[in-house]
Amino acid sequence: MKRSTFLKLALGASVGGAIPATTPSVARGEATADVPPRARDRSLQLEIEHAIEKGLTFLEKAQDSAGFWSSADYPALTALALLGFVNEPSGTIKAKPPAFVEKGFDYLVSCVKPDGGIYGRALANYNTSVSMLALNAVEGDKYIDILRKARAFVIGQQNFYPKQDGKMNPYEGGIGYGDDGPHSDVSNTSFAFEALYETRALKAGQDSATARDLNWDAAIAFLQRCQNDPKTNAQPWVTGDPKNLGGFIYTPVESHADDMIDGKKTPRSYGSMSYSGLLSYIYAELEKNDPRVVAVYDWLGRNYTVEENPGMGPAGLFYYYHTMSKALSTYGVDELPLAGGKTANWRRDLALKLIDLQASVGSWVNDKSGRWWEKDPVLVTSYVVRTLEMMHAGV
């Protein structure tokens, strides 16, 4: 059977029938029921399915003959594309992966290193964490040994570099790209948290070499140092101004400062990092009523938009969309509370925006900013397909 024919049959299986998908609960990814909820807006759901089909068709054609997508040096790019295929709404591809999908997974396996990481030229933690999510999405225990070793590798990336000149290491407890010395940031920490959470069942039966876990207290302390909240963050750049209060920045030691507030330069809270911060707190098992969770959730409501990445404009826009959907789905909210007592149907707003931005060939790309590789249509299309899949059952 030709690949394109298989893809059309797989995606078409859900049209007009039951959707074998689940809605994430507050318990972070666990299905709330065996039977999916009844669609609230079947018309929009069908539009989402059509957009996903076009996006996956584009990605199928974009695969390199060697099995990878976009670049052989960064397996995370392939993993993101594979996550789109194995999570398509009908469930057909996950149940019976076609040859080109299997070839993609074979490429990921070829990137496994003796240290347990899954990476190519650089960005060891980022590539390993995202690759883990794809390998873990496959039915059965095919990749269980690889995942156990990858868990140990990611845990080993947690930053515990010694103090400098007797001062606290502000990056302590966080995780960076994996090859950048003492650096840690909220984005890479969030990817690592997600990979560890999604593979948490593998902790059972681990041998002594792979049984250790992340130092979660240190990890949470790192996150606090990236949150604009003087109640929990003593970093000198923090202020209590309403514009930034509760939101997140990229690292606790920003090399730039955007605004002059209260007589000091303060880096601006922004959307994608604030959603990553919320998601990280959830994976770290903080409760919804925890003041740190409440603070970032309030910031997100005050700054809600699907027109830009708040605080960054068009930069990182599609990563923002992807992280928004993942965070709000995992948090378990249908209507996001906004300032002034209003609410936003964020799934509908975001789905309509993404459908409108899709190119005729099925791809998406950031045509206003190339930061963080968003001129790469494979990366951006993978982000969007997975975003639409996360929203599909809940619209």
C-alpha positions in Angstrom: 0.0 0.0 0.0 1.4 3.4 -0.9 2.2 5.6 2.1 -0.1 8.5 1.1 -3.0 6.0 0.7 -2.4 4.6 4.2 -2.3 8.1 5.7 -5.6 9.1 4.1 -7.3 5.9 5.2 -6.0 6.3 8.8 -7.1 9.9 9.1 -10.4 9.3 7.4 -11.3 6.6 9.8 -12.4 9.1 12.4 -14.7 11.2 10.2 -18.3 10.7 11.1 -17.5 8.2 13.8 -16.4 8.0 17.3 -13.0 9.5 18.1 -10.8 7.1 20.1 -9.0 9.9 21.9 -8.8 10.9 25.5 -8.8 14.2 27.3 -6.0 14.9 29.8 -7.0 15.2 33.4 -5.6 17.3 36.1 -3.5 14.3 37.0 -1.3 15.2 34.0 -2.0 13.0 31.1 -4.2 10.3 32.6 -7.4 9.6 30.7 -10.5 10.7 32.6 -12.6 7.9 31.0 -12.3 5.0 28.6 -14.9 6.6 26.4 -14.1 10.0 24.9 -16.4 12.9 25.7 -19.1 13.8 23.2 -17.9 16.5 20.8 -19.1 20.0 21.7 -18.4 21.4 18.3 -18.3 18.6 15.7 -18.0 21.0 12.9 -14.8 22.5 14.3 -13.6 19.0 15.2 -13.9 18.0 11.5 -12.0 21.1 10.5 -9.2 20.2 12.9 -9.1 16.7 11.5 -8.8 18.0 8.0 -6.0 20.4 9.1 -4.2 17.5 10.8 -4.5 15.3 7.7 -3.0 18.0 5.5 -0.2 18.7 8.0 0.7 15.0 8.3 0.6 14.6 4.5 3.1 17.5 4.2 5.3 15.9 6.9 5.2 12.5 5.2 6.5 14.0 2.0 9.2 15.9 3.9 10.8 12.9 5.4 14.4 12.2 4.3 15.0 8.8 2.7 17.3 8.0 5.7 14.3 8.2 8.0 14.8 11.5 9.8 13.0 14.8 9.4 14.7 18.2 8.8 18.2 17.4 10.1 20.1 14.3 10.9 22.0 16.1 13.7 18.9 16.8 15.9 16.7 13.7 16.5 14.2 15.9 18.5 13.0 17.2 15.1 12.2 13.7 14.0 10.6 12.9 17.4 8.3 15.9 17.1 7.1 14.8 13.7 6.6 11.2 14.9 4.5 12.4 17.8 2.2 14.0 15.3 1.8 10.7 13.5 1.3 8.4 16.4 -1.2 10.7 18.1 -3.5 11.4 15.1 -7.2 11.2 16.1 -8.2 7.9 14.7 -5.5 5.9 16.5 -4.9 3.9 13.3 -1.2 4.8 12.8 -0.3 4.1 16.5 -2.0 0.7 16.2 -0.3 -0.2 12.9 2.5 2.1 12.1 3.3 2.3 8.3 6.8 1.7 7.1 7.8 5.3 6.9 6.9 5.8 10.6 8.8 2.7 11.6 11.8 4.1 9.6 11.6 7.3 11.7 11.7 5.3 14.9 14.6 3.3 13.6 16.5 6.6 13.0 15.8 7.6 16.7 17.2 4.3 17.9 20.3 4.9 15.8 20.9 8.1 17.8 21.1 6.3 21.1 24.5 6.8 22.7 26.4 4.6 25.2 25.6 7.1 28.0 21.9 6.6 27.5 21.2 9.9 25.7 19.5 10.2 22.4 21.2 12.9 20.5 23.4 13.8 17.5 25.7 16.8 17.3 24.5 18.9 20.3 21.6 19.8 22.6 21.8 16.4 24.4 19.1 17.0 27.0 16.6 18.6 24.6 17.0 15.9 22.0 16.9 13.1 24.5 13.8 14.4 26.3 11.8 14.9 23.2 12.9 11.6 21.7 11.8 9.9 24.9 8.3 11.3 24.4 8.1 9.8 20.9 9.5 6.4 21.9 7.2 6.2 24.9 4.2 6.9 22.7 4.7 3.6 20.9 2.4 0.7 22.0 4.1 -2.1 24.0 7.5 -2.4 25.6 9.6 -2.3 22.5 11.8 0.6 23.7 11.6 0.1 27.4 15.4 -0.5 27.9 16.2 2.6 25.9 13.8 4.6 27.9 15.1 3.5 31.2 18.7 4.4 30.3 17.5 7.7 28.8 15.7 8.5 32.1 18.9 8.1 33.9 20.7 10.3 31.4 18.2 13.1 31.8 18.3 12.9 35.6 22.0 13.2 35.3 21.7 16.5 33.5 20.3 18.3 36.5 22.5 21.2 37.4 24.6 21.0 40.6 27.6 23.0 39.5 29.6 24.4 42.5 29.1 27.9 43.8 31.1 30.7 42.1 33.1 33.0 44.4 31.1 31.8 47.3 27.8 32.8 45.7 24.8 30.5 45.2 24.6 28.9 41.7 21.3 30.4 40.4 21.0 27.6 37.8 21.1 24.9 40.5 18.3 22.3 40.2 17.4 23.2 36.7 18.3 21.6 33.4 19.8 23.1 30.2 20.4 22.0 26.7 22.8 19.4 27.9 26.1 20.7 26.5 26.2 24.3 27.8 28.0 24.0 31.1 26.2 25.4 34.2 23.3 26.9 32.2 19.7 25.9 33.0 16.5 27.3 31.6 12.7 26.9 32.0 12.1 25.5 28.5 14.6 22.6 28.7 13.7 21.9 32.3 10.0 21.6 31.2 10.9 19.1 28.4 12.9 17.0 30.9 10.1 17.1 33.5 7.6 15.9 30.9 9.9 13.1 29.7 10.4 11.9 33.2 6.7 12.2 34.1 5.5 10.3 31.1 8.0 7.5 31.7 7.5 7.4 35.5 6.1 3.9 35.4 9.6 2.7 34.4 10.9 3.6 37.9 9.5 0.3 39.1 12.0 -2.6 38.7 15.0 -0.3 37.9 18.4 -1.5 38.8 20.6 0.6 41.2 22.3 2.3 38.3 19.1 3.8 36.9 16.9 4.0 40.0 17.7 7.5 41.2 15.2 10.2 40.7 15.4 14.0 40.1 16.0 16.2 43.1 12.6 17.7 42.9 13.0 20.2 45.7 16.0 21.7 44.0 14.1 21.7 40.7 11.2 23.6 42.1 13.6 26.1 43.7 15.1 26.7 40.3 11.7 27.4 38.8 10.9 29.9 41.6 14.1 31.8 40.7 12.7 32.2 37.1 9.3 33.5 38.2 8.6 37.2 38.6 7.2 37.1 42.1 8.9 38.8 45.1 7.1 36.6 47.6 9.0 33.5 46.4 12.0 34.9 44.4 14.8 36.9 46.0 16.7 37.5 42.7 17.7 41.2 42.4 15.8 41.8 39.2 12.4 40.8 40.6 9.7 43.4 41.1 6.0 43.2 42.1 4.7 45.3 39.2 1.4 44.0 37.8 2.7 43.7 34.3 5.2 41.0 35.1 3.9 39.6 38.4 3.6 35.8 38.4 5.0 35.3 34.9 8.2 33.5 33.9 11.4 34.4 32.2 13.9 32.1 30.4 16.6 31.8 33.0 17.2 33.3 36.5 20.2 35.3 35.2 19.0 37.0 32.1 21.6 38.7 30.0 19.2 41.4 28.9 16.6 43.4 30.7 13.6 44.8 28.9 12.0 47.4 31.2 12.9 49.9 33.8 10.6 49.2 36.8 11.0 50.5 40.3 14.3 52.0 39.4 15.9 48.8 38.2 16.2 46.9 34.9 13.8 43.9 34.9 13.5 41.2 32.3 10.0 40.9 31.0 7.7 37.9 31.7 6.6 36.3 28.5 4.0 33.8 27.3 5.9 30.7 26.2 8.0 30.6 29.3 5.1 31.2 31.6 3.2 28.3 30.1 6.3 26.2 30.4 6.5 27.3 34.0 3.0 26.3 34.7 3.5 23.0 33.1 6.7 22.4 35.0 5.0 23.1 38.3 2.2 20.6 37.4 4.8 17.9 36.5 6.5 18.7 39.8 3.2 17.8 41.5 2.4 21.2 43.0 -1.3 21.7 43.7 -3.5 24.1 41.8 -4.0 26.2 44.9 -0.2 26.5 45.5 0.6 30.3 45.5 3.2 29.8 42.8 0.8 28.0 40.5 -1.9 30.6 41.2 0.4 33.4 40.4 1.5 32.2 37.0 -2.1 31.1 36.1 -3.3 34.6 36.9 -0.6 36.1 34.7 -1.6 33.9 31.8 -5.2 35.0 32.1 -4.2 38.7 32.3 -2.1 38.3 29.2 -4.1 35.8 27.1 -4.0 36.2 23.4 -3.6 34.0 20.3 -2.2 36.9 18.2 1.3 36.9 19.6 3.7 35.4 22.1 3.0 37.9 25.0 6.1 39.8 25.8 7.9 38.5 22.7 5.6 39.4 19.8 6.1 37.0 16.9 9.2 35.4 18.2 8.7 31.8 19.2 5.0 32.1 18.3 4.3 28.5 17.4 6.3 27.1 20.3 4.0 29.4 22.4 0.9 27.9 20.8 2.2 24.3 21.4 3.1 25.0 25.0 -0.2 26.8 25.7 -2.2 23.8 24.5 -0.1 21.4 26.4 -0.2 23.4 29.6 -3.9 24.2 29.6 -4.9 20.7 28.6 -2.7 19.2 31.4 -4.0 21.8 33.9 -7.6 20.8 32.9 -9.2 24.1 32.0 -11.9 24.6 29.3 -12.5 28.3 29.8 -9.5 30.4 30.8 -10.4 33.2 33.3 -9.4 36.6 32.0 -9.2 40.0 33.5 -12.5 41.7 34.2 -14.4 38.5 34.9 -14.5 37.3 31.3 -13.4 33.9 30.1 -11.8 32.6 26.9 -12.7 29.4 25.0 -9.0 28.9 24.4 -9.3 25.7 22.3 -11.7 27.3 19.9 -9.7 30.5 19.6 -6.5 28.7 19.0 -7.9 26.1 16.6 -9.4 28.8 14.4 -6.2 30.8 14.4 -4.1 27.8 13.4 -6.5 26.6 10.7 -6.4 30.1 9.2 -2.6 30.1 9.2 -2.2 26.8 7.4 -0.6 27.0 3.9 -2.2 25.3 0.9 0.4 22.6 0.9 -0.5 21.7 4.5 2.4 23.3 6.3 2.8 26.1 8.8 5.8 28.4 9.2 6.5 31.6 11.2 6.7 34.2 8.4 7.4 37.0 10.9 10.3 35.7 13.0 12.9 33.0 12.5 14.0 32.8 16.1 14.2 29.3 17.6 14.2 27.7 14.1 10.6 28.8 13.3 11.4 29.3 9.7 11.7 25.5 9.4 8.3 24.3 8.1 8.9 20.8 9.4 9.5 21.9 13.0 6.6 24.4 13.0 4.2 21.9 11.2 5.1 19.3 13.8 4.3 21.8 16.6 0.9 22.7 15.1 -0.2 19.1 14.3 0.5 18.0 17.8 -1.2 21.2 19.2 -4.4 20.5 17.2 -4.3 16.8 18.3 -4.2 17.9 21.9 -7.2 20.2 21.4 -9.2 17.8 19.2 -11.3 15.9 21.7 -12.0 19.0 23.8 -13.4 21.5 21.3 
